[in-house]
Structures are given as C-alpha cells and as structure tokens.
Amino acid sequence: MSEYNKINKEILTELEQIVGQEYVLTAQEILDKYKTDEETNPKYFHSPEVVVLPKTAQEVAAIVKLANNFLISLTVRGAGTSLAAGAIPVFGGIVLLMERMNEIIEFNEAGMYAVVEAGVSTKAIQDLAHTKGLLYAGDPCSSDSCMIGSNLATNAGGNKAVRYGTTRDQVYALEVVTPTGDIVNMGARLQKKTTGYCLEQLIIGSEGTLGIITKVTLKLKPLLPYRFDILAIFTDVTKAIDLVPKVLKAGLNPTSIEFMDNNFVRSTNDYCETRLPHYEDGSYIIITIETLTEEELDMKMELLDGICTEGGASDVLEADERVWKLRRNCQESLRIISKVNLTDDVVVPLDKEAETIKFVMTIGKNYNLHVMTLAHAGDGNLHICLCKGDLSDEQWDKEVAQFHAEIYAFAYKVGGRLSGEHGIGAKKAKELEKYTEPGELAVMKTIKTAMDPNNILNPGKVLLV
Ligand SMILES: Cc1cc2nc3c(=O)[nH]c(=O)nc-3n(C[C@H](O)[C@H](O)[C@H](O)COP(=O)(O)OP(=O)(O)OC[C@H]3O[C@@H](n4cnc5c(N)ncnc54)[C@H](O)[C@@H]3O)c2cc1C
C-alpha cells in the first residue's frame, strides 16, 4: 500500500491556478458531504482533504500530474450513487467532481452516435435520444441521477442488458486522462476493429483505477416502435426464476427480465404508496418485449403469455408504468425498513440462478438479518439486500461478513463472480484478492502498476496494491 502526502497550501494554490479559486473547495461541510456515496455504514466513510471541479480534460490532466508530483491520492466522483463504496476517498486527498464536464458535444442522428462529456447525466442522453426516435440502451435503475462517465467506469448494467448488453456494449471510443496525466483517445467509431489492444474496453469497468474518462462516443440504436410489458406473478419463487431460461430459449429476444421477491414487492409498494396485486404473497417477474411490427408483437405476446401460465404464474398482467416505478424504487425502499442497509451484487450463470436464490433464502433464515432479493434475472445478476434494523453495530458487521462469505463461496462454486455491475469498489477488494485465480490477479496487478506507478488513482479500490 502506498503512503500519501497531505494536501498543503502550496498544493491548494496550484490547484487554484489550474481550475480557478472558486472550484477548489475545502469548507468542512463540503468535505463532509463527500465522505460517502450510497454507503450507509460509517465504518467506510473517509473525508477528502479537498474537492476540485475541473472543466476540461486539460485541467484534469494537470491535476493528475500534480497528484503524481506531490504523491496525493485522487478519487474521481460522478454522482456518488456507487453501491460498492467506489466514490469514497479511502486515502483522503483530492476528490475530483465531474459535474462541470457536462456538455453534449455532438448528437448525430444519421450516424447514430453521440459524443458527450463524462459528467452528462445518463437520463439526459436517454431523453435526447428518445426525442430523436433513437435509443441510448444503457439503462441503470439510477439513470435519473448517475453520470455517463461513471456508467463506463463501472460498466453499469441495468434493465435493458438482456437485449442490448451492458454499458461497454454502447461505446465506440473514449478520451481518457491516464494515471500519469496524458490525454489519450482510445477506440474509434467503427463497427469492428482488430488494430492493437482494445484499450477502451480495459478502461471501461476499471472503476476509476486505470484512467479518468473525460469524453465518450456512444452508440445509439433504433427505437423500436412496438412494446409491451408483462407482470407475471408467482407465489413460488423457484418457479418465478425457472421461467427465465424458458423465455430466453423461446427466442423472444426480450429487452428486460427483472425479478423482485415478495419482501421487495411489499417494501417498494409501501414506498411508492401503491398496492399492486399479490402484495401479500407474490414474487414479480417483469418482462419487456419490443418489436418492429405489430404482428410480431402480437405473436410474441401470445407466446409469452403461454410460457408464463405453463410456468406456474398465478397471474399474468399487462405491466404499466406503476410496475416499473416499483422496480426503479426498490433500492430506495430499503430506507423505510432500515436506515442502515446494503445491497450486494453477485452474478451467476443463468442455469444456476434459481438454485442461488434458493440458497440465499435458505441460509438467510440462519441470520438475524432482514434478507431481500431482486435480480436483473435475464442476466443472472442478483442483488441481495440486507437491513440492519435493531442489530448492534458489532452484530451487524459480524453477521454481514459471515452471510457474505457463504454467498460468495456458493457463487464461485456454481461459476459466478463477485459483481455483475456494481463493481468491487472499496468493499470487495479483499474478496477479489481471495477469490480470483492467482494468474488472473497477477495480470491485473501488473497492468495497474504499469499504468499507475505511484498508485494515485482511486487507491484502495478493486485491487490491494
Ligand atoms: C437506486 C440505485 C439504483 C442503481 N441501479 C443500478 C443498476 O441498475 N445497474 C448498475 O450497474 N448500477 C446501479 N446502481 C449503482 C450506480 O448507480 C452505478 O454504479 C453508476 O454507474 C454510478 O454512477 P455515479 O455517477 O453515481 O458514479 P460514482 O458513484 O460517483 O462513481 C462510481 C465509480 O466510478 C468512478 N468514476 C466516476 N466517474 C469516473 C470517470 N469519469 N472516470 C473514471 N472513473 C470514474 C468512481 O471513482 C467510482 O469508482 C444503482 C445505484 C442506486 C443508488
């Protein structure tokens, strides 16, 4: 682990020269604001020593060079919706806020691409594409609040990944400030490319440890005109999850397949002040199908209805916007159960998903934790949420650690991994070290050390170097 110097007057003056005095913030209430992201457990909190808001890639590069010269840790922050303590400055130092880099530079309808700065909100891109009859297919549930650069940094998944893939599948090219302060363009606006290493894909998903993304060229897709959403309700959780491979195998090419267990059905109905059917006993599967023609839509709808009924659904209903509102508010609804809560994210092969959810529910009974499960079910990506309630801090930490150890061991046993989309952040760096095959871990560390020799970029995240 590296040792870092503290921010001093000389460094503050240099930062002010780079971005201007008003964009170098040291007031205590500001530093307090950035000591956490979505993390609710104070044991993970760390305050930055200074918060800096650059406007250009050149300013970012100058700040990175300064951080290297003075050996200061530097953590990039988008909107701070990380669920892996990714935006927390574990070693203090500089927090670099991307919110001033928020320009949509080019929106090209004919070429079906957009060039945007890293601090543009994901929702703004989605909305603009929609008004032009196009689709930006990245769609994390946090899209209202998160930023596109961070979506790349975490390779965010979300609701449309079944059909369109995760954020990495939406990207042509990047502008990146390297950990040593060079501005480098990676990738190209091409449908295929085998021209040297695919560096843009290395940066995507590296959680701010291998470079600071400053500009992105995004792919846009045609917006399909016909769509329907169904809500299939099950009283047997296993049957709900067993439906997923059947839908995928039928060739329906769904856009989304989402799952909420009954604990989430209750909490999110309560949070949104609604009462959708089977509040008391139902688990929900939400499926979206989009098509080019009405005939195709009718045909797929009939087929899907049959698959759900045969699969044991108690009810198959058309899902209107209220259902998606419930799904989007699952994470927020945890707060009404417990102020301190956490959402863990593991990914398993699709054919092991039902088994894994059953395992989670079974072992959950051995703990005093309130265990709730939802899933981007079409991707095998489970979110296992725990609420602290009245547990003491000590008991909570102990039970969470034991529970997670059982879940991670099971996930790896069935061929899964520690995270499908939220990333490793500060929270799972030790587990990554434990569960990753030594050869693979060594390659990761070699890359990090070569690119960031002073380990200044987002230290304490992903890898323990
Ligand atoms: C209610 C809710 C729902 C969510 N739903 C989903 C979901 O469906 N799918 C999903 O994948 N995630 C989801 N998340 C997690 C989170 O929203 C994503 O990880 C998102 O990509 C983070 O965006 P942000 O702007 O908040 O980034 P931050 O939290 O600020 O940062 C996240 C990470 O990216 C790094 N980073 C930020 N900007 C840059 C940059 N420009 N260059 C390099 N590194 C950078 C940070 O250092 C940090 O490691 C959800 C979170 C919440 C609270």
The ligand as a Tripos MOL2 file, in Angstrom:
@<TRIPOS>MOLECULE
LIG
   53    58     1     0     0
SMALL
NO_CHARGES

@<TRIPOS>ATOM
      1 C1        -31.1050    3.4910   -6.6590 C.3       1 LIG1
      2 C2        -29.8930    2.9100   -7.3550 C.ar      1 LIG1
      3 C3        -30.0800    2.0610   -8.4180 C.ar      1 LIG1
      4 C4        -28.9620    1.5330   -9.0950 C.ar      1 LIG1
      5 N1        -29.1770    0.7160  -10.1530 N.ar      1 LIG1
      6 C5        -28.1260    0.2530  -10.8570 C.ar      1 LIG1
      7 C6        -28.3310   -0.5830  -11.9960 C.ar      1 LIG1
      8 O1        -29.4520   -0.9110  -12.3660 O.2       1 LIG1
      9 N2        -27.2370   -1.0100  -12.6670 N.ar      1 LIG1
     10 C7        -25.9620   -0.6540  -12.2820 C.ar      1 LIG1
     11 O2        -24.9890   -1.0540  -12.9350 O.2       1 LIG1
     12 N3        -25.7480    0.1180  -11.1980 N.ar      1 LIG1
     13 C8        -26.7840    0.5840  -10.4820 C.ar      1 LIG1
     14 N4        -26.5600    1.3670   -9.3830 N.ar      1 LIG1
     15 C9        -25.1720    1.7050   -8.9840 C.3       1 LIG1
     16 C10       -24.6450    3.0340   -9.5830 C.3       1 LIG1
     17 O3        -25.7170    3.9000   -9.9090 O.3       1 LIG1
     18 C11       -23.7750    2.7890  -10.8040 C.3       1 LIG1
     19 O4        -22.5960    2.1240  -10.4040 O.3       1 LIG1
     20 C12       -23.4060    4.0720  -11.5590 C.3       1 LIG1
     21 O5        -22.6700    3.7380  -12.7310 O.3       1 LIG1
     22 C13       -22.5870    5.0550  -10.7220 C.3       1 LIG1
     23 O6        -22.6980    6.3370  -11.3060 O.3       1 LIG1
     24 P1        -22.3140    7.6620  -10.4970 P.3       1 LIG1
     25 O7        -22.3400    8.8050  -11.4540 O.co2     1 LIG1
     26 O8        -23.1680    7.8140   -9.3090 O.co2     1 LIG1
     27 O9        -20.8170    7.3260  -10.0900 O.3       1 LIG1
     28 P2        -19.9880    7.3730   -8.6870 P.3       1 LIG1
     29 O10       -20.7850    6.6620   -7.6690 O.co2     1 LIG1
     30 O11       -19.7250    8.7990   -8.4060 O.co2     1 LIG1
     31 O12       -18.7110    6.6330   -9.1030 O.3       1 LIG1
     32 C14       -18.7040    5.2500   -9.3590 C.3       1 LIG1
     33 C15       -17.2870    4.7750   -9.6710 C.3       1 LIG1
     34 O13       -16.8490    5.2910  -10.9310 O.3       1 LIG1
     35 C16       -15.6430    6.0410  -10.7860 C.3       1 LIG1
     36 N5        -15.7740    7.1640  -11.7180 N.ar      1 LIG1
     37 C17       -16.7400    8.0970  -11.7310 C.ar      1 LIG1
     38 N6        -16.6040    8.9220  -12.7740 N.ar      1 LIG1
     39 C18       -15.4920    8.4970  -13.4400 C.ar      1 LIG1
     40 C19       -14.8090    8.9420  -14.6010 C.ar      1 LIG1
     41 N7        -15.2550    9.9820  -15.3150 N.pl3     1 LIG1
     42 N8        -13.6910    8.2850  -14.9860 N.ar      1 LIG1
     43 C20       -13.2430    7.2270  -14.2930 C.ar      1 LIG1
     44 N9        -13.8420    6.7670  -13.1720 N.ar      1 LIG1
     45 C21       -14.9590    7.3880  -12.7630 C.ar      1 LIG1
     46 C22       -15.6140    6.4320   -9.3280 C.3       1 LIG1
     47 O14       -14.2830    6.6550   -8.8930 O.3       1 LIG1
     48 C23       -16.2400    5.2200   -8.6760 C.3       1 LIG1
     49 O15       -15.2900    4.1970   -8.5520 O.3       1 LIG1
     50 C24       -27.6520    1.8750   -8.6690 C.ar      1 LIG1
     51 C25       -27.4780    2.7290   -7.5750 C.ar      1 LIG1
     52 C26       -28.5720    3.2310   -6.9170 C.ar      1 LIG1
     53 C27       -28.3570    4.1480   -5.7550 C.3       1 LIG1
@<TRIPOS>BOND
     1     1     2 1
     2     2     3 ar
     3     2    52 ar
     4     3     4 ar
     5     4     5 ar
     6     4    50 ar
     7     5     6 ar
     8     6     7 ar
     9     6    13 1
    10     7     8 2
    11     7     9 ar
    12     9    10 ar
    13    10    11 2
    14    10    12 ar
    15    12    13 ar
    16    13    14 ar
    17    14    15 1
    18    14    50 ar
    19    15    16 1
    20    16    17 1
    21    16    18 1
    22    18    19 1
    23    18    20 1
    24    20    21 1
    25    20    22 1
    26    22    23 1
    27    23    24 1
    28    24    25 2
    29    24    26 1
    30    24    27 1
    31    27    28 1
    32    28    29 2
    33    28    30 1
    34    28    31 1
    35    31    32 1
    36    32    33 1
    37    33    34 1
    38    33    48 1
    39    34    35 1
    40    35    36 1
    41    35    46 1
    42    36    37 ar
    43    36    45 ar
    44    37    38 ar
    45    38    39 ar
    46    39    40 ar
    47    39    45 ar
    48    40    41 1
    49    40    42 ar
    50    42    43 ar
    51    43    44 ar
    52    44    45 ar
    53    46    47 1
    54    46    48 1
    55    48    49 1
    56    50    51 ar
    57    51    52 ar
    58    52    53 1
@<TRIPOS>SUBSTRUCTURE
     1 LIG1         1 GROUP 0 **** ****
